[in-house]
Amino acid sequence: MEFIGLLAPVAFVFAMAALTQVGALRKEMAELKEELTRIKGKRENH
């Protein structure tokens, strides 16, 4: 059981890294949606 207790800090670091990655992906998705909306707007004007 002590071994599992030693793994907790490592698991925490991996979890924090994963949350950071999710945040970056969400930001990138928002930027892509905005760009797609802009492209659709340009297309409709032609």
Secondary structure, 3 states (H helix, E strand, C coil): CHHHHHHHHHHHHHHHHHHHHHHHHHHHHHHHHHHHHHHHHHHHHC
